[in-house]
């Protein structure tokens, strides 16, 4: 039982799970639709300015704290 809501924790989890799965799957698809083409571009144009720019943006994206990004 939840102390705050007074409901079953399983009910709370069941209510939140579809939304969580939706956002997780959307983020997964978005990351692949953007990440794979960018990786191909970086592999083809290795050492050029576009490769450096994409790599820098990817590094910034990985190092930004999640609470800032959210």
N, CA, C and O atoms as a Tripos MOL2 file, in Angstrom:
@<TRIPOS>MOLECULE
protein
  280   279    70     0     0
PROTEIN
NO_CHARGES

@<TRIPOS>ATOM
      1 N           0.8340   -1.1950    0.0000 N.3       1 UNK1
      2 CA          0.0000    0.0000    0.0000 C.3       1 UNK1
      3 C           0.8760    1.2540    0.0000 C.2       1 UNK1
      4 O           1.8780    1.3350    0.7100 O.2       1 UNK1
      5 N           0.4740    2.2140   -0.8050 N.am      2 UNK2
      6 CA          1.1800    3.4870   -0.8780 C.3       2 UNK2
      7 C           0.8470    4.3290    0.3470 C.2       2 UNK2
      8 O          -0.3150    4.4390    0.7380 O.2       2 UNK2
      9 N           1.8550    4.9100    0.9370 N.am      3 UNK3
     10 CA          1.6440    5.7530    2.1150 C.3       3 UNK3
     11 C           0.9700    7.0610    1.7120 C.2       3 UNK3
     12 O           0.1190    7.5720    2.4390 O.2       3 UNK3
     13 N           1.3440    7.6000    0.5670 N.am      4 UNK4
     14 CA          0.8440    8.9080    0.1350 C.3       4 UNK4
     15 C          -0.5740    8.8100   -0.4010 C.2       4 UNK4
     16 O          -1.4450    9.5780    0.0070 O.2       4 UNK4
     17 N          -0.8140    7.8740   -1.3120 N.am      5 UNK5
     18 CA         -2.1040    7.7880   -1.9840 C.3       5 UNK5
     19 C          -3.0910    6.8350   -1.3190 C.2       5 UNK5
     20 O          -4.3030    6.9650   -1.4890 O.2       5 UNK5
     21 N          -2.5690    5.8880   -0.5700 N.am      6 UNK6
     22 CA         -3.4400    4.9100    0.0630 C.3       6 UNK6
     23 C          -3.9480    3.8430   -0.8990 C.2       6 UNK6
     24 O          -4.8880    3.1150   -0.5780 O.2       6 UNK6
     25 N          -3.3340    3.7450   -2.0810 N.am      7 UNK7
     26 CA         -3.7310    2.7510   -3.0630 C.3       7 UNK7
     27 C          -2.6450    1.6830   -3.1570 C.2       7 UNK7
     28 O          -1.5650    1.8170   -2.5830 O.2       7 UNK7
     29 N          -2.9560    0.6360   -3.8840 N.am      8 UNK8
     30 CA         -1.9920   -0.4280   -4.0810 C.3       8 UNK8
     31 C          -0.8570    0.0710   -4.9770 C.2       8 UNK8
     32 O          -1.0960    0.7550   -5.9710 O.2       8 UNK8
     33 N           0.3600   -0.2740   -4.6190 N.am      9 UNK9
     34 CA          1.5070    0.1230   -5.4250 C.3       9 UNK9
     35 C           1.4300   -0.5330   -6.7990 C.2       9 UNK9
     36 O           1.8210    0.0750   -7.7950 O.2       9 UNK9
     37 N           0.9330   -1.7590   -6.8630 N.am     10 UNK10
     38 CA          0.7810   -2.4470   -8.1450 C.3      10 UNK10
     39 C          -0.1790   -1.6740   -9.0580 C.2      10 UNK10
     40 O           0.0520   -1.5990  -10.2650 O.2      10 UNK10
     41 N          -1.2420   -1.1060   -8.5070 N.am     11 UNK11
     42 CA         -2.1700   -0.3050   -9.3070 C.3      11 UNK11
     43 C          -1.4860    0.9560   -9.8380 C.2      11 UNK11
     44 O          -1.6770    1.3360  -10.9940 O.2      11 UNK11
     45 N          -0.6950    1.5970   -8.9880 N.am     12 UNK12
     46 CA          0.0290    2.7990   -9.4210 C.3      12 UNK12
     47 C           1.0150    2.4670  -10.5390 C.2      12 UNK12
     48 O           1.1310    3.2100  -11.5130 O.2      12 UNK12
     49 N           1.7140    1.3600  -10.3960 N.am     13 UNK13
     50 CA          2.6600    0.9480  -11.4310 C.3      13 UNK13
     51 C           1.9380    0.5860  -12.7220 C.2      13 UNK13
     52 O           2.3920    0.9440  -13.8080 O.2      13 UNK13
     53 N           0.8310   -0.1130  -12.6140 N.am     14 UNK14
     54 CA          0.0620   -0.4930  -13.8030 C.3      14 UNK14
     55 C          -0.4810    0.7370  -14.5290 C.2      14 UNK14
     56 O          -0.5870    0.7340  -15.7550 O.2      14 UNK14
     57 N          -0.8200    1.7720  -13.7920 N.am     15 UNK15
     58 CA         -1.3280    2.9960  -14.4020 C.3      15 UNK15
     59 C          -0.2020    3.7680  -15.0950 C.2      15 UNK15
     60 O          -0.4440    4.3990  -16.1240 O.2      15 UNK15
     61 N           1.0120    3.7330  -14.5610 N.am     16 UNK16
     62 CA          2.1240    4.4970  -15.1180 C.3      16 UNK16
     63 C           2.8750    3.7400  -16.2110 C.2      16 UNK16
     64 O           3.5650    4.3630  -17.0180 O.2      16 UNK16
     65 N           2.7610    2.4320  -16.2580 N.am     17 UNK17
     66 CA          3.5460    1.6380  -17.1940 C.3      17 UNK17
     67 C           3.2900    1.9530  -18.6660 C.2      17 UNK17
     68 O           4.2580    2.0790  -19.4160 O.2      17 UNK17
     69 N           2.0480    2.0870  -19.1210 N.am     18 UNK18
     70 CA          1.8420    2.3840  -20.5460 C.3      18 UNK18
     71 C           2.4860    3.7010  -20.9950 C.2      18 UNK18
     72 O           3.0470    3.7760  -22.0880 O.2      18 UNK18
     73 N           2.4080    4.7120  -20.1760 N.am     19 UNK19
     74 CA          3.0060    6.0050  -20.5230 C.3      19 UNK19
     75 C           4.5290    5.8770  -20.5460 C.2      19 UNK19
     76 O           5.1860    6.4120  -21.4390 O.2      19 UNK19
     77 N           5.0790    5.1820  -19.5800 N.am     20 UNK20
     78 CA          6.5200    4.9730  -19.5200 C.3      20 UNK20
     79 C           7.0100    4.2090  -20.7460 C.2      20 UNK20
     80 O           8.0220    4.5770  -21.3420 O.2      20 UNK20
     81 N           6.3060    3.1600  -21.1230 N.am     21 UNK21
     82 CA          6.6860    2.3880  -22.3030 C.3      21 UNK21
     83 C           6.5720    3.2170  -23.5730 C.2      21 UNK21
     84 O           7.4180    3.1130  -24.4610 O.2      21 UNK21
     85 N           5.5370    4.0350  -23.6660 N.am     22 UNK22
     86 CA          5.3530    4.8950  -24.8380 C.3      22 UNK22
     87 C           6.5320    5.8550  -24.9880 C.2      22 UNK22
     88 O           7.1180    5.9540  -26.0660 O.2      22 UNK22
     89 N           6.8820    6.5610  -23.9150 N.am     23 UNK23
     90 CA          7.9880    7.5080  -23.9930 C.3      23 UNK23
     91 C           9.3190    6.8040  -24.2150 C.2      23 UNK23
     92 O          10.1640    7.3060  -24.9560 O.2      23 UNK23
     93 N           9.5170    5.6690  -23.5950 N.am     24 UNK24
     94 CA         10.7510    4.9210  -23.7860 C.3      24 UNK24
     95 C          10.9060    4.4330  -25.2120 C.2      24 UNK24
     96 O          11.9860    4.5450  -25.7920 O.2      24 UNK24
     97 N           9.8400    3.8930  -25.7840 N.am     25 UNK25
     98 CA          9.8910    3.4140  -27.1650 C.3      25 UNK25
     99 C          10.0670    4.5700  -28.1500 C.2      25 UNK25
    100 O          10.8030    4.4460  -29.1280 O.2      25 UNK25
    101 N           9.3940    5.6870  -27.8950 N.am     26 UNK26
    102 CA          9.5500    6.8630  -28.7450 C.3      26 UNK26
    103 C          10.9880    7.3760  -28.7160 C.2      26 UNK26
    104 O          11.5460    7.7050  -29.7630 O.2      26 UNK26
    105 N          11.5840    7.4450  -27.5490 N.am     27 UNK27
    106 CA         12.9730    7.8920  -27.4320 C.3      27 UNK27
    107 C          13.9190    6.9210  -28.1200 C.2      27 UNK27
    108 O          14.8830    7.3430  -28.7590 O.2      27 UNK27
    109 N          13.6540    5.6260  -27.9980 N.am     28 UNK28
    110 CA         14.4770    4.6030  -28.6410 C.3      28 UNK28
    111 C          14.4360    4.7550  -30.1590 C.2      28 UNK28
    112 O          15.4780    4.7240  -30.8130 O.2      28 UNK28
    113 N          13.2630    4.9160  -30.7100 N.am     29 UNK29
    114 CA         13.1100    5.0580  -32.1560 C.3      29 UNK29
    115 C          13.7570    6.3570  -32.6360 C.2      29 UNK29
    116 O          14.4770    6.3690  -33.6340 O.2      29 UNK29
    117 N          13.4950    7.4460  -31.9180 N.am     30 UNK30
    118 CA         14.0730    8.7390  -32.2800 C.3      30 UNK30
    119 C          15.6000    8.6830  -32.2600 C.2      30 UNK30
    120 O          16.2500    9.2030  -33.1670 O.2      30 UNK30
    121 N          16.1720    8.0600  -31.2400 N.am     31 UNK31
    122 CA         17.6270    7.9670  -31.1300 C.3      31 UNK31
    123 C          18.2220    7.1800  -32.2900 C.2      31 UNK31
    124 O          19.2820    7.5340  -32.8080 O.2      31 UNK31
    125 N          17.5420    6.1180  -32.6950 N.am     32 UNK32
    126 CA         18.0500    5.3230  -33.8120 C.3      32 UNK32
    127 C          17.8690    6.0350  -35.1570 C.2      32 UNK32
    128 O          18.7320    5.9420  -36.0300 O.2      32 UNK32
    129 N          16.7700    6.7320  -35.3210 N.am     33 UNK33
    130 CA         16.5420    7.4550  -36.5710 C.3      33 UNK33
    131 C          17.5380    8.6010  -36.7580 C.2      33 UNK33
    132 O          17.8680    8.9640  -37.8870 O.2      33 UNK33
    133 N          18.0050    9.1570  -35.6680 N.am     34 UNK34
    134 CA         18.9730   10.2420  -35.7440 C.3      34 UNK34
    135 C          20.4030    9.7050  -35.6500 C.2      34 UNK34
    136 O          21.2740   10.1210  -36.4140 O.2      34 UNK34
    137 N          20.6400    8.7960  -34.7280 N.am     35 UNK35
    138 CA         21.9960    8.3350  -34.4340 C.3      35 UNK35
    139 C          22.6520    7.5240  -35.5280 C.2      35 UNK35
    140 O          23.8290    7.7300  -35.8230 O.2      35 UNK35
    141 N          21.9220    6.6090  -36.1340 N.am     36 UNK36
    142 CA         22.5210    5.7600  -37.1630 C.3      36 UNK36
    143 C          22.9350    6.5750  -38.3940 C.2      36 UNK36
    144 O          24.0640    6.4240  -38.8600 O.2      36 UNK36
    145 N          22.0560    7.4380  -38.9400 N.am     37 UNK37
    146 CA         22.5130    8.2620  -40.0750 C.3      37 UNK37
    147 C          23.6860    9.1770  -39.7170 C.2      37 UNK37
    148 O          24.5870    9.3740  -40.5310 O.2      37 UNK37
    149 N          23.6790    9.7360  -38.5110 N.am     38 UNK38
    150 CA         24.7940   10.5960  -38.1120 C.3      38 UNK38
    151 C          26.0820    9.7920  -38.0010 C.2      38 UNK38
    152 O          27.1490   10.2900  -38.3600 O.2      38 UNK38
    153 N          26.0020    8.5740  -37.5180 N.am     39 UNK39
    154 CA         27.1840    7.7160  -37.4550 C.3      39 UNK39
    155 C          27.7100    7.3750  -38.8340 C.2      39 UNK39
    156 O          28.9220    7.3150  -39.0430 O.2      39 UNK39
    157 N          26.8150    7.1540  -39.7670 N.am     40 UNK40
    158 CA         27.2290    6.8820  -41.1560 C.3      40 UNK40
    159 C          27.9100    8.1050  -41.7530 C.2      40 UNK40
    160 O          28.9400    7.9830  -42.4150 O.2      40 UNK40
    161 N          27.3390    9.2820  -41.5220 N.am     41 UNK41
    162 CA         27.9410   10.5190  -42.0230 C.3      41 UNK41
    163 C          29.3400   10.6950  -41.4390 C.2      41 UNK41
    164 O          30.2730   11.0490  -42.1590 O.2      41 UNK41
    165 N          29.4880   10.4510  -40.1420 N.am     42 UNK42
    166 CA         30.7980   10.5960  -39.5050 C.3      42 UNK42
    167 C          31.8020    9.5890  -40.0590 C.2      42 UNK42
    168 O          32.9820    9.9070  -40.2020 O.2      42 UNK42
    169 N          31.3430    8.3810  -40.3700 N.am     43 UNK43
    170 CA         32.2480    7.3700  -40.9170 C.3      43 UNK43
    171 C          32.6890    7.7310  -42.3340 C.2      43 UNK43
    172 O          33.8440    7.5170  -42.7010 O.2      43 UNK43
    173 N          31.7730    8.2740  -43.1220 N.am     44 UNK44
    174 CA         32.1010    8.6320  -44.5070 C.3      44 UNK44
    175 C          33.0000    9.8680  -44.5600 C.2      44 UNK44
    176 O          33.9380    9.9220  -45.3560 O.2      44 UNK44
    177 N          32.7180   10.8450  -43.7250 N.am     45 UNK45
    178 CA         33.4500   12.1140  -43.7480 C.3      45 UNK45
    179 C          34.4250   12.2140  -42.5810 C.2      45 UNK45
    180 O          34.5470   13.2720  -41.9640 O.2      45 UNK45
    181 N          35.1040   11.1460  -42.2810 N.am     46 UNK46
    182 CA         36.0300   11.0830  -41.1510 C.3      46 UNK46
    183 C          37.1010   12.1710  -41.2470 C.2      46 UNK46
    184 O          37.7600   12.3410  -42.2730 O.2      46 UNK46
    185 N          37.2470   12.9020  -40.1340 N.am     47 UNK47
    186 CA         38.2670   13.9380  -40.0580 C.3      47 UNK47
    187 C          37.8670   15.2860  -40.6310 C.2      47 UNK47
    188 O          38.6380   16.2400  -40.5310 O.2      47 UNK47
    189 N          36.7070   15.3950  -41.2190 N.am     48 UNK48
    190 CA         36.2370   16.6600  -41.7950 C.3      48 UNK48
    191 C          35.5050   17.4710  -40.7250 C.2      48 UNK48
    192 O          35.3000   17.0040  -39.6040 O.2      48 UNK48
    193 N          35.1170   18.6870  -41.0920 N.am     49 UNK49
    194 CA         34.4490   19.5700  -40.1190 C.3      49 UNK49
    195 C          33.0940   19.0130  -39.6950 C.2      49 UNK49
    196 O          32.6930   19.1850  -38.5430 O.2      49 UNK49
    197 N          32.3840   18.3520  -40.6030 N.am     50 UNK50
    198 CA         31.0730   17.7960  -40.2600 C.3      50 UNK50
    199 C          31.2100   16.6750  -39.2340 C.2      50 UNK50
    200 O          30.4050   16.5670  -38.3090 O.2      50 UNK50
    201 N          32.2270   15.8510  -39.4010 N.am     51 UNK51
    202 CA         32.4940   14.7860  -38.4360 C.3      51 UNK51
    203 C          32.8000   15.3710  -37.0630 C.2      51 UNK51
    204 O          32.2920   14.8950  -36.0480 O.2      51 UNK51
    205 N          33.6180   16.3870  -37.0410 N.am     52 UNK52
    206 CA         33.9780   17.0260  -35.7640 C.3      52 UNK52
    207 C          32.7670   17.6570  -35.0980 C.2      52 UNK52
    208 O          32.6030   17.5570  -33.8820 O.2      52 UNK52
    209 N          31.9240   18.3000  -35.8780 N.am     53 UNK53
    210 CA         30.7240   18.9480  -35.3290 C.3      53 UNK53
    211 C          29.7550   17.9270  -34.7580 C.2      53 UNK53
    212 O          29.2640   18.0900  -33.6410 O.2      53 UNK53
    213 N          29.4770   16.8760  -35.5160 N.am     54 UNK54
    214 CA         28.5400   15.8480  -35.0490 C.3      54 UNK54
    215 C          29.0920   15.1470  -33.8140 C.2      54 UNK54
    216 O          28.3500   14.8740  -32.8700 O.2      54 UNK54
    217 N          30.3850   14.8560  -33.8180 N.am     55 UNK55
    218 CA         31.0040   14.1970  -32.6680 C.3      55 UNK55
    219 C          30.9410   15.0940  -31.4310 C.2      55 UNK55
    220 O          30.6570   14.6150  -30.3330 O.2      55 UNK55
    221 N          31.2010   16.3780  -31.6020 N.am     56 UNK56
    222 CA         31.1230   17.3020  -30.4740 C.3      56 UNK56
    223 C          29.6990   17.3890  -29.9310 C.2      56 UNK56
    224 O          29.4960   17.3820  -28.7160 O.2      56 UNK56
    225 N          28.7220   17.4700  -30.8150 N.am     57 UNK57
    226 CA         27.3260   17.5200  -30.3650 C.3      57 UNK57
    227 C          26.9220   16.2270  -29.6550 C.2      57 UNK57
    228 O          26.2020   16.2640  -28.6570 O.2      57 UNK57
    229 N          27.3810   15.0960  -30.1640 N.am     58 UNK58
    230 CA         27.0730   13.8210  -29.5200 C.3      58 UNK58
    231 C          27.6960   13.7510  -28.1300 C.2      58 UNK58
    232 O          27.0660   13.2680  -27.1890 O.2      58 UNK58
    233 N          28.9290   14.2290  -27.9980 N.am     59 UNK59
    234 CA         29.5860   14.2320  -26.6880 C.3      59 UNK59
    235 C          28.8790   15.1570  -25.7030 C.2      59 UNK59
    236 O          28.7210   14.8190  -24.5300 O.2      59 UNK59
    237 N          28.4560   16.3230  -26.1830 N.am     60 UNK60
    238 CA         27.7020   17.2360  -25.3160 C.3      60 UNK60
    239 C          26.3880   16.5890  -24.8980 C.2      60 UNK60
    240 O          25.9900   16.6710  -23.7370 O.2      60 UNK60
    241 N          25.7130   15.9410  -25.8530 N.am     61 UNK61
    242 CA         24.4500   15.2780  -25.5400 C.3      61 UNK61
    243 C          24.5920   14.1630  -24.5180 C.2      61 UNK61
    244 O          23.6860   13.9370  -23.7160 O.2      61 UNK61
    245 N          25.7130   13.4690  -24.5390 N.am     62 UNK62
    246 CA         25.9220   12.3790  -23.5760 C.3      62 UNK62
    247 C          26.3210   12.8890  -22.1990 C.2      62 UNK62
    248 O          26.0900   12.2100  -21.1990 O.2      62 UNK62
    249 N          26.9150   14.0740  -22.1340 N.am     63 UNK63
    250 CA         27.3990   14.5660  -20.8420 C.3      63 UNK63
    251 C          26.4220   15.4940  -20.1320 C.2      63 UNK63
    252 O          26.6300   15.8200  -18.9630 O.2      63 UNK63
    253 N          25.3680   15.9250  -20.8060 N.am     64 UNK64
    254 CA         24.3760   16.7900  -20.1600 C.3      64 UNK64
    255 C          23.6300   15.9670  -19.1080 C.2      64 UNK64
    256 O          23.1260   14.8850  -19.4060 O.2      64 UNK64
    257 N          23.5610   16.4800  -17.8840 N.am     65 UNK65
    258 CA         22.8170   15.7490  -16.8610 C.3      65 UNK65
    259 C          21.3480   15.5580  -17.2670 C.2      65 UNK65
    260 O          20.7480   16.4290  -17.8970 O.2      65 UNK65
    261 N          20.7950   14.4270  -16.9010 N.am     66 UNK66
    262 CA         19.4380   14.0830  -17.3030 C.3      66 UNK66
    263 C          18.4270   15.1110  -16.7950 C.2      66 UNK66
    264 O          17.4730   15.4380  -17.5010 O.2      66 UNK66
    265 N          18.6250   15.6210  -15.5860 N.am     67 UNK67
    266 CA         17.6610   16.5810  -15.0490 C.3      67 UNK67
    267 C          17.7280   17.9080  -15.7810 C.2      67 UNK67
    268 O          16.7340   18.6340  -15.7980 O.2      67 UNK67
    269 N          18.8590   18.2600  -16.3880 N.am     68 UNK68
    270 CA         18.9230   19.4610  -17.2230 C.3      68 UNK68
    271 C          18.2310   19.2160  -18.5400 C.2      68 UNK68
    272 O          17.4810   20.0650  -19.0220 O.2      68 UNK68
    273 N          18.4780   18.0540  -19.1280 N.am     69 UNK69
    274 CA         17.8840   17.7220  -20.4110 C.3      69 UNK69
    275 C          16.3590   17.6340  -20.3050 C.2      69 UNK69
    276 O          15.6410   18.0850  -21.1970 O.2      69 UNK69
    277 N          15.8810   17.0570  -19.2210 N.am     70 UNK70
    278 CA         14.4360   16.9170  -19.0170 C.3      70 UNK70
    279 C          13.7810   18.2480  -18.8290 C.2      70 UNK70
    280 O          12.5660   18.3170  -18.6450 O.2      70 UNK70
@<TRIPOS>BOND
     1     1     2 1
     2     2     3 1
     3     3     4 2
     4     3     5 am
     5     5     6 1
     6     6     7 1
     7     7     8 2
     8     7     9 am
     9     9    10 1
    10    10    11 1
    11    11    12 2
    12    11    13 am
    13    13    14 1
    14    14    15 1
    15    15    16 2
    16    15    17 am
    17    17    18 1
    18    18    19 1
    19    19    20 2
    20    19    21 am
    21    21    22 1
    22    22    23 1
    23    23    24 2
    24    23    25 am
    25    25    26 1
    26    26    27 1
    27    27    28 2
    28    27    29 am
    29    29    30 1
    30    30    31 1
    31    31    32 2
    32    31    33 am
    33    33    34 1
    34    34    35 1
    35    35    36 2
    36    35    37 am
    37    37    38 1
    38    38    39 1
    39    39    40 2
    40    39    41 am
    41    41    42 1
    42    42    43 1
    43    43    44 2
    44    43    45 am
    45    45    46 1
    46    46    47 1
    47    47    48 2
    48    47    49 am
    49    49    50 1
    50    50    51 1
    51    51    52 2
    52    51    53 am
    53    53    54 1
    54    54    55 1
    55    55    56 2
    56    55    57 am
    57    57    58 1
    58    58    59 1
    59    59    60 2
    60    59    61 am
    61    61    62 1
    62    62    63 1
    63    63    64 2
    64    63    65 am
    65    65    66 1
    66    66    67 1
    67    67    68 2
    68    67    69 am
    69    69    70 1
    70    70    71 1
    71    71    72 2
    72    71    73 am
    73    73    74 1
    74    74    75 1
    75    75    76 2
    76    75    77 am
    77    77    78 1
    78    78    79 1
    79    79    80 2
    80    79    81 am
    81    81    82 1
    82    82    83 1
    83    83    84 2
    84    83    85 am
    85    85    86 1
    86    86    87 1
    87    87    88 2
    88    87    89 am
    89    89    90 1
    90    90    91 1
    91    91    92 2
    92    91    93 am
    93    93    94 1
    94    94    95 1
    95    95    96 2
    96    95    97 am
    97    97    98 1
    98    98    99 1
    99    99   100 2
   100    99   101 am
   101   101   102 1
   102   102   103 1
   103   103   104 2
   104   103   105 am
   105   105   106 1
   106   106   107 1
   107   107   108 2
   108   107   109 am
   109   109   110 1
   110   110   111 1
   111   111   112 2
   112   111   113 am
   113   113   114 1
   114   114   115 1
   115   115   116 2
   116   115   117 am
   117   117   118 1
   118   118   119 1
   119   119   120 2
   120   119   121 am
   121   121   122 1
   122   122   123 1
   123   123   124 2
   124   123   125 am
   125   125   126 1
   126   126   127 1
   127   127   128 2
   128   127   129 am
   129   129   130 1
   130   130   131 1
   131   131   132 2
   132   131   133 am
   133   133   134 1
   134   134   135 1
   135   135   136 2
   136   135   137 am
   137   137   138 1
   138   138   139 1
   139   139   140 2
   140   139   141 am
   141   141   142 1
   142   142   143 1
   143   143   144 2
   144   143   145 am
   145   145   146 1
   146   146   147 1
   147   147   148 2
   148   147   149 am
   149   149   150 1
   150   150   151 1
   151   151   152 2
   152   151   153 am
   153   153   154 1
   154   154   155 1
   155   155   156 2
   156   155   157 am
   157   157   158 1
   158   158   159 1
   159   159   160 2
   160   159   161 am
   161   161   162 1
   162   162   163 1
   163   163   164 2
   164   163   165 am
   165   165   166 1
   166   166   167 1
   167   167   168 2
   168   167   169 am
   169   169   170 1
   170   170   171 1
   171   171   172 2
   172   171   173 am
   173   173   174 1
   174   174   175 1
   175   175   176 2
   176   175   177 am
   177   177   178 1
   178   178   179 1
   179   179   180 2
   180   179   181 am
   181   181   182 1
   182   182   183 1
   183   183   184 2
   184   183   185 am
   185   185   186 1
   186   186   187 1
   187   187   188 2
   188   187   189 am
   189   189   190 1
   190   190   191 1
   191   191   192 2
   192   191   193 am
   193   193   194 1
   194   194   195 1
   195   195   196 2
   196   195   197 am
   197   197   198 1
   198   198   199 1
   199   199   200 2
   200   199   201 am
   201   201   202 1
   202   202   203 1
   203   203   204 2
   204   203   205 am
   205   205   206 1
   206   206   207 1
   207   207   208 2
   208   207   209 am
   209   209   210 1
   210   210   211 1
   211   211   212 2
   212   211   213 am
   213   213   214 1
   214   214   215 1
   215   215   216 2
   216   215   217 am
   217   217   218 1
   218   218   219 1
   219   219   220 2
   220   219   221 am
   221   221   222 1
   222   222   223 1
   223   223   224 2
   224   223   225 am
   225   225   226 1
   226   226   227 1
   227   227   228 2
   228   227   229 am
   229   229   230 1
   230   230   231 1
   231   231   232 2
   232   231   233 am
   233   233   234 1
   234   234   235 1
   235   235   236 2
   236   235   237 am
   237   237   238 1
   238   238   239 1
   239   239   240 2
   240   239   241 am
   241   241   242 1
   242   242   243 1
   243   243   244 2
   244   243   245 am
   245   245   246 1
   246   246   247 1
   247   247   248 2
   248   247   249 am
   249   249   250 1
   250   250   251 1
   251   251   252 2
   252   251   253 am
   253   253   254 1
   254   254   255 1
   255   255   256 2
   256   255   257 am
   257   257   258 1
   258   258   259 1
   259   259   260 2
   260   259   261 am
   261   261   262 1
   262   262   263 1
   263   263   264 2
   264   263   265 am
   265   265   266 1
   266   266   267 1
   267   267   268 2
   268   267   269 am
   269   269   270 1
   270   270   271 1
   271   271   272 2
   272   271   273 am
   273   273   274 1
   274   274   275 1
   275   275   276 2
   276   275   277 am
   277   277   278 1
   278   278   279 1
   279   279   280 2
@<TRIPOS>SUBSTRUCTURE
     1 UNK1         2 RESIDUE 1 A UNK
     2 UNK2         6 RESIDUE 1 A UNK
     3 UNK3        10 RESIDUE 1 A UNK
     4 UNK4        14 RESIDUE 1 A UNK
     5 UNK5        18 RESIDUE 1 A UNK
     6 UNK6        22 RESIDUE 1 A UNK
     7 UNK7        26 RESIDUE 1 A UNK
     8 UNK8        30 RESIDUE 1 A UNK
     9 UNK9        34 RESIDUE 1 A UNK
    10 UNK10       38 RESIDUE 1 A UNK
    11 UNK11       42 RESIDUE 1 A UNK
    12 UNK12       46 RESIDUE 1 A UNK
    13 UNK13       50 RESIDUE 1 A UNK
    14 UNK14       54 RESIDUE 1 A UNK
    15 UNK15       58 RESIDUE 1 A UNK
    16 UNK16       62 RESIDUE 1 A UNK
    17 UNK17       66 RESIDUE 1 A UNK
    18 UNK18       70 RESIDUE 1 A UNK
    19 UNK19       74 RESIDUE 1 A UNK
    20 UNK20       78 RESIDUE 1 A UNK
    21 UNK21       82 RESIDUE 1 A UNK
    22 UNK22       86 RESIDUE 1 A UNK
    23 UNK23       90 RESIDUE 1 A UNK
    24 UNK24       94 RESIDUE 1 A UNK
    25 UNK25       98 RESIDUE 1 A UNK
    26 UNK26      102 RESIDUE 1 A UNK
    27 UNK27      106 RESIDUE 1 A UNK
    28 UNK28      110 RESIDUE 1 A UNK
    29 UNK29      114 RESIDUE 1 A UNK
    30 UNK30      118 RESIDUE 1 A UNK
    31 UNK31      122 RESIDUE 1 A UNK
    32 UNK32      126 RESIDUE 1 A UNK
    33 UNK33      130 RESIDUE 1 A UNK
    34 UNK34      134 RESIDUE 1 A UNK
    35 UNK35      138 RESIDUE 1 A UNK
    36 UNK36      142 RESIDUE 1 A UNK
    37 UNK37      146 RESIDUE 1 A UNK
    38 UNK38      150 RESIDUE 1 A UNK
    39 UNK39      154 RESIDUE 1 A UNK
    40 UNK40      158 RESIDUE 1 A UNK
    41 UNK41      162 RESIDUE 1 A UNK
    42 UNK42      166 RESIDUE 1 A UNK
    43 UNK43      170 RESIDUE 1 A UNK
    44 UNK44      174 RESIDUE 1 A UNK
    45 UNK45      178 RESIDUE 1 A UNK
    46 UNK46      182 RESIDUE 1 A UNK
    47 UNK47      186 RESIDUE 1 A UNK
    48 UNK48      190 RESIDUE 1 A UNK
    49 UNK49      194 RESIDUE 1 A UNK
    50 UNK50      198 RESIDUE 1 A UNK
    51 UNK51      202 RESIDUE 1 A UNK
    52 UNK52      206 RESIDUE 1 A UNK
    53 UNK53      210 RESIDUE 1 A UNK
    54 UNK54      214 RESIDUE 1 A UNK
    55 UNK55      218 RESIDUE 1 A UNK
    56 UNK56      222 RESIDUE 1 A UNK
    57 UNK57      226 RESIDUE 1 A UNK
    58 UNK58      230 RESIDUE 1 A UNK
    59 UNK59      234 RESIDUE 1 A UNK
    60 UNK60      238 RESIDUE 1 A UNK
    61 UNK61      242 RESIDUE 1 A UNK
    62 UNK62      246 RESIDUE 1 A UNK
    63 UNK63      250 RESIDUE 1 A UNK
    64 UNK64      254 RESIDUE 1 A UNK
    65 UNK65      258 RESIDUE 1 A UNK
    66 UNK66      262 RESIDUE 1 A UNK
    67 UNK67      266 RESIDUE 1 A UNK
    68 UNK68      270 RESIDUE 1 A UNK
    69 UNK69      274 RESIDUE 1 A UNK
    70 UNK70      278 RESIDUE 1 A UNK
